[in-house]
Amino acid sequence: MRRWLPGLLLVSPSIILIAVFVYGLLGWNFKLAMTDKHDEIAEIPGNFVGLENFTSIWSEERWGLSVRHAIVFTVVFVGGALVLGWLLAFLMEKGIRAESGFRAVYLFPMAISFIATGVVWRWLMNSATGDQAVGLNRLFHYVGLDFLQWQWFRDPGWGMAAMAIPAIWQMSGYIMALFLAGFRGVPEELREAARVDGCSEWGVYRHVVLPMLRPVTLSALIILGHISLKVFDLVVAVSGKQIITDVPATFMWTAVYDSHDPAKGATIASYIVLSVAVFVVPYLIWDARKGKRS
């Protein structure tokens, strides 16, 4: 008892707070999602309806649209941040001058909230064109590249892809730091051995460095994936609650606070939690098994 009781007493407040305010509220949310409480004014708690809300929501056109938008945003954001972060780390790993300064500049955007990022990029991605253009469209007009002017997030087809650009700008520096640490963690002896065996510089990265970066890549994928699936503040700051950029989190907000439907809002929140769990839970299982093997 002398060995484990002090440690248990030390972490017990955190355990209690997490149990109540994280898992307890998640349980309450799932319980509300399985009721017919579609009016927050009524005092009745709502009757149990099982998974009826989870199935009926798929018949709503707006829900299907928000899910498609979330998928497009996730694919572009995760792919773009991984590629740009890896490329920046690759260039930094070559030992450029003033590396610490560049590293700080690339990491600065992460210190900014998504709200502030959204406000700035809302101006940069203004959809006005020609003489009325501002932001990026104005820049394209100045340099004679008017054909690059775009509606950005107001584009009905690829608006969510444009919405991912601010998120890529903000998170690519952090992903660069992860990959750079991974690059620096590869022993130089392994690289030299591959070169002695006749590998080109690209072959060294392909057969030695990149396979050793799989844990870093997986961690980055988990981090970016769960951020993208529950994105809310960036979307609201850039475009507001518009259908053209609707995602599950904004749909949940309007369901609860505009439509006053707590059961539907809880259902959407449950789907968001489950989608994030698809990314996080397998990673936690893999990490636990890796810890046991080591």
C-alpha positions in Angstrom: 0.0 0.0 0.0 2.9 2.4 0.7 4.0 2.0 -2.9 0.8 2.6 -4.7 -1.5 4.6 -2.3 0.4 7.9 -2.5 0.4 7.8 -6.3 -3.3 6.9 -6.4 -4.2 9.8 -4.0 -2.1 12.1 -6.2 -4.0 11.3 -9.5 -7.4 10.7 -7.9 -8.7 14.3 -8.4 -7.8 14.1 -12.1 -9.5 10.7 -12.4 -12.7 12.0 -10.7 -12.8 15.1 -12.9 -12.3 13.1 -16.1 -14.8 10.5 -15.1 -17.5 13.2 -14.4 -16.8 15.9 -17.0 -15.6 13.7 -19.9 -17.0 10.2 -19.7 -20.0 11.2 -17.6 -21.1 13.9 -20.0 -20.5 11.6 -23.0 -22.8 9.1 -21.4 -25.4 11.7 -20.7 -25.1 12.9 -24.3 -25.6 9.3 -25.7 -28.6 8.9 -23.3 -30.2 12.1 -24.6 -29.6 11.0 -28.2 -31.7 8.0 -27.6 -34.8 9.9 -26.5 -37.6 11.8 -28.3 -36.8 15.1 -26.5 -37.1 17.3 -29.6 -38.2 20.4 -27.6 -35.9 22.0 -25.1 -38.7 24.0 -23.6 -40.7 21.0 -22.5 -39.9 19.8 -19.0 -40.5 16.2 -19.7 -37.2 14.2 -19.9 -38.2 12.4 -23.1 -39.0 8.8 -23.8 -36.5 6.2 -24.8 -36.5 5.5 -28.6 -33.3 3.5 -29.0 -31.4 4.2 -32.2 -34.3 5.9 -34.0 -32.6 9.3 -34.0 -29.4 7.7 -35.3 -31.1 6.2 -38.3 -33.7 8.9 -39.1 -31.1 11.6 -39.4 -29.7 10.0 -42.5 -32.9 10.8 -44.3 -32.2 14.6 -43.9 -30.5 16.1 -46.9 -28.5 18.6 -44.8 -27.0 15.8 -42.7 -25.7 14.0 -45.8 -24.4 17.3 -47.2 -22.5 18.1 -43.9 -21.0 14.6 -43.8 -19.7 14.9 -47.4 -18.3 18.3 -46.6 -16.5 16.9 -43.5 -15.0 14.1 -45.7 -13.7 16.5 -48.3 -12.3 18.8 -45.6 -10.6 15.8 -43.9 -9.0 14.4 -47.0 -7.7 17.8 -48.2 -6.6 19.0 -44.7 -4.9 15.8 -43.6 -3.3 15.1 -47.0 -2.2 18.7 -47.4 -0.8 19.1 -43.9 1.1 15.8 -44.1 2.6 16.5 -47.5 3.6 20.1 -46.7 4.8 19.2 -43.2 7.0 16.4 -44.6 8.4 18.7 -47.3 9.3 21.4 -44.8 10.9 18.9 -42.5 12.8 17.4 -45.4 14.2 20.8 -46.4 15.0 21.7 -42.7 16.7 18.4 -42.2 19.3 19.3 -44.9 20.7 21.8 -42.5 19.8 25.2 -44.0 21.1 28.4 -42.5 19.1 30.1 -39.7 17.2 26.9 -39.2 16.0 27.9 -35.7 14.5 31.1 -37.1 12.6 29.3 -39.9 11.4 26.6 -37.5 10.0 29.3 -35.2 8.3 31.0 -38.2 6.7 27.8 -39.3 5.4 27.0 -35.8 4.0 30.5 -35.2 0.6 29.8 -36.9 -0.1 27.0 -34.4 0.0 29.6 -31.5 -3.0 31.3 -33.2 -6.5 30.2 -32.4 -8.7 28.9 -35.2 -11.0 31.8 -34.7 -8.2 34.4 -35.4 -7.0 32.3 -38.3 -10.6 32.2 -39.7 -11.0 35.9 -39.4 -7.8 36.6 -41.4 -8.4 34.0 -44.0 -12.0 35.1 -44.5 -10.5 38.3 -45.9 -7.8 36.5 -47.8 -10.3 34.2 -49.5 -12.9 36.9 -50.3 -14.8 35.8 -53.4 -15.0 39.2 -55.1 -13.2 39.4 -58.4 -11.9 42.0 -60.8 -11.6 45.6 -59.5 -13.6 44.7 -56.5 -11.3 41.9 -55.5 -9.4 41.9 -52.1 -7.1 39.4 -50.5 -5.7 36.6 -52.7 -7.9 37.5 -55.6 -6.6 41.1 -55.5 -3.0 39.7 -55.5 -3.8 37.6 -58.6 -5.2 40.7 -60.2 -2.1 42.8 -59.5 0.3 40.2 -61.0 -1.9 39.6 -64.1 -3.1 36.1 -63.1 -6.8 36.9 -63.1 -7.6 33.4 -64.3 -6.6 32.2 -60.8 -9.3 34.2 -59.1 -11.7 31.9 -57.4 -14.9 31.9 -55.3 -12.9 30.1 -52.6 -15.1 28.8 -49.8 -18.2 30.0 -51.7 -17.6 27.6 -54.6 -20.5 25.1 -54.5 -18.2 22.2 -55.7 -14.9 22.7 -54.0 -15.6 25.2 -51.3 -14.7 22.8 -48.5 -11.4 22.1 -50.1 -10.7 25.9 -49.9 -11.8 25.9 -46.3 -9.0 23.4 -45.6 -6.3 25.8 -46.7 -6.3 27.9 -43.5 -6.2 24.7 -41.4 -3.2 23.4 -43.5 -1.4 26.7 -43.0 -1.9 26.6 -39.3 -1.0 22.9 -38.6 1.7 22.2 -41.2 4.4 23.7 -39.0 3.5 21.4 -36.2 3.6 18.4 -38.5 7.0 19.7 -39.7 8.3 19.6 -36.1 7.1 16.0 -35.7 8.7 14.8 -39.0 11.9 16.8 -38.3 12.2 15.1 -34.9 11.7 11.8 -36.7 14.3 12.6 -39.3 16.8 13.5 -36.6 16.0 10.3 -34.8 17.2 8.1 -37.7 20.8 7.0 -36.9 23.4 8.3 -39.3 25.0 4.9 -39.3 22.0 3.4 -41.0 22.1 6.0 -43.8 25.8 5.5 -44.3 25.4 1.7 -44.5 22.7 2.1 -47.2 24.9 4.4 -49.2 27.8 1.9 -49.0 25.4 -0.7 -50.3 24.8 1.4 -53.4 21.6 3.3 -52.4 21.1 6.7 -54.0 20.0 9.6 -51.7 16.4 9.0 -52.7 16.8 5.3 -52.0 18.1 6.0 -48.5 15.0 8.0 -47.7 12.7 5.4 -49.4 14.1 2.3 -47.9 15.6 3.5 -44.6 14.2 6.9 -43.4 10.6 6.7 -44.5 9.9 3.2 -43.0 11.3 4.5 -39.6 8.9 7.4 -39.8 5.8 5.3 -39.7 5.1 5.9 -36.0 5.5 9.6 -36.5 3.2 9.5 -39.6 0.6 7.6 -37.7 0.7 10.0 -34.8 0.3 13.0 -37.2 -2.6 11.2 -39.0 -4.4 10.7 -35.6 -3.9 14.3 -34.6 -5.0 15.8 -37.9 -7.9 13.4 -38.3 -9.5 14.1 -35.0 -9.1 17.9 -35.5 -10.7 17.8 -38.9 -13.7 15.6 -37.9 -14.8 18.0 -35.1 -13.8 21.3 -36.8 -16.2 24.1 -35.9 -14.6 27.4 -34.9 -12.6 27.8 -38.2 -15.7 27.2 -40.3 -17.8 29.6 -38.3 -15.1 32.3 -38.3 -14.6 32.0 -42.1 -18.1 31.6 -43.5 -20.6 31.5 -40.6 -23.4 29.0 -40.5 -23.9 28.7 -44.2 -25.2 25.5 -45.8 -22.5 25.7 -48.5 -19.8 25.0 -45.8 -21.9 23.1 -43.4 -20.2 20.4 -41.3 -21.6 18.1 -38.6 -20.4 20.5 -35.8 -22.1 23.5 -37.3 -25.2 21.4 -38.0 -25.2 20.4 -34.3 -25.0 24.0 -33.2 -28.0 25.1 -35.3 -30.0 22.0 -34.2 -29.5 22.8 -30.6 -29.5 26.6 -30.5 -31.5 27.6 -33.6 -34.0 24.7 -34.0 -34.1 23.9 -30.2 -33.9 20.2 -30.8 -31.6 18.7 -28.1 -32.1 15.1 -29.1 -31.0 15.8 -32.7 -28.0 17.8 -31.5 -27.0 15.0 -29.1 -27.3 12.6 -32.0 -25.0 14.6 -34.2 -22.5 15.0 -31.3 -22.6 11.2 -30.8 -21.7 10.7 -34.4 -18.8 13.2 -34.1 -17.5 11.3 -31.0 -17.8 7.9 -32.8 -16.0 9.3 -35.9 -13.1 10.6 -33.7 -13.0 7.2 -31.9 -12.4 5.5 -35.3 -9.1 7.4 -35.4 -8.1 7.4 -31.8 -9.1 4.0 -30.4 -7.1 1.8 -32.9 -4.1 4.1 -32.2 -4.4 3.6 -28.5 -4.7 -0.2 -28.9 -1.7 -0.2 -31.2 0.3 2.0 -28.7 -0.6 -0.3 -25.8 0.5 -3.4 -27.7 3.7 -1.7 -28.7 4.4 -0.8 -25.1 3.9 -4.4 -24.0 6.2 -5.8 -26.7 8.9 -3.3 -25.8 
